[in-house]
């Protein structure tokens, strides 16, 4: 149920809820075989350095994912530019699904590593983030001006042309960064330098680019 005026979709909502349910059911099925303390944080070397109580651990990721499922339609509804969401409803739905699937992926990875603590999480994180960035890169250029999704700087929010051009460029930046991160996930070269470089390209450069564009339009 969707049209030009709304970004809400019942089928998308059902799929998202099924993903959250799959997360929760998996945690409950494995509950008795899980240790009392589950890994909750890993250091830069990919080694476990913090734990959380099992009763909290199995509900944390599904709970956050469910909160996001609930929050997505609310944000698009209360956005002062809510009518814009109808102009990019398919990219908006895909971005939502990508985020929920990323949370599900990390949840299943954390459960796997609970039974295999000797395995480093670094590769899994890099692959997950890399895929997420690639998906975002493919759809950022189609996101229209709003207050909740995209590169929200004073300059993109003030000028729609700056917004559109910045997001087209940001799409390529995220795609490139995602591929770099994804490749490093398999070759395991240098985690910190690669992630720092990728974040610089995907996040910092679009912000600077939006300012440069805005200044050009003001001249």
Residue pairs with C-beta under 8 A, 6 or more apart in sequence:
1 8
1 9
1 10
2 8
2 9
2 89
3 86
4 86
4 87
5 83
5 86
6 85
6 86
6 89
7 73
7 76
7 85
7 86
7 88
7 89
7 92
7 93
8 73
8 76
9 89
9 93
12 93
12 96
12 97
13 69
13 73
15 97
16 69
16 96
16 97
16 100
17 66
17 69
19 65
19 100
19 101
19 104
20 62
20 65
20 66
20 69
20 100
20 104
22 104
23 61
23 62
23 65
23 103
23 104
23 107
23 108
24 58
24 59
24 62
26 107
26 108
26 111
27 58
27 59
27 62
27 107
27 111
28 58
30 58
30 111
31 54
31 58
34 54
34 57
34 58
34 111
34 114
35 54
35 114
36 53
36 54
37 51
37 52
37 53
37 54
38 51
38 52
38 53
38 54
38 57
38 58
38 110
38 114
39 48
39 50
39 51
39 52
39 110
39 113
39 114
39 117
40 50
40 51
40 52
40 57
40 60
41 48
41 49
41 50
42 48
42 49
42 121
42 122
43 49
44 191
44 192
45 120
45 122
46 120
46 121
46 122
46 123
46 125
47 120
48 113
48 117
52 60
57 110
61 103
61 104
61 106
61 107
61 110
62 107
64 103
65 100
65 103
65 104
65 107
68 96
68 99
68 100
68 103
69 100
72 96
75 148
76 82
76 85
76 92
76 146
76 148
79 85
79 146
79 147
79 148
80 147
81 145
81 146
81 147
82 146
84 144
84 145
84 146
85 92
85 144
85 146
87 144
88 142
88 143
88 144
90 142
91 139
91 140
91 142
91 143
92 143
92 149
94 135
94 139
95 135
95 136
95 139
95 143
95 149
98 132
98 135
98 136
99 132
102 128
102 129
102 131
102 132
105 128
106 124
106 125
106 128
109 121
109 124
109 128
112 119
113 119
113 121
113 124
122 185
122 188
122 191
123 185
123 186
123 188
124 185
125 185
126 181
126 182
126 184
126 185
126 191
126 194
126 195
127 182
127 185
127 186
129 178
129 181
130 178
130 179
130 180
130 181
130 182
130 183
130 184
130 185
131 178
131 182
132 178
133 174
133 175
133 177
133 178
133 181
133 198
133 202
134 174
134 175
134 178
134 179
134 182
135 178
136 171
136 174
136 178
137 170
137 171
137 172
137 173
137 174
137 175
137 176
137 177
137 178
138 171
138 175
139 171
140 150
140 151
140 167
140 170
140 171
140 174
141 167
141 168
141 170
141 171
142 167
143 149
143 150
143 167
144 163
144 164
145 156
145 157
145 160
145 163
145 164
147 157
150 156
150 163
150 167
150 170
151 163
151 166
151 167
151 170
151 206
151 207
151 210
153 166
153 207
153 210
153 211
155 162
155 166
155 210
155 211
155 213
155 214
156 162
156 163
156 166
156 167
156 210
157 163
158 214
159 213
159 214
159 217
161 213
161 217
162 210
162 213
162 214
162 217
163 210
165 213
166 206
166 209
166 210
166 213
167 206
169 206
169 209
170 202
170 206
170 209
173 201
173 202
173 205
173 206
174 202
176 201
176 202
177 197
177 198
177 199
177 201
177 202
178 198
178 202
180 194
180 197
180 198
180 201
181 194
181 195
181 198
184 190
184 191
184 194
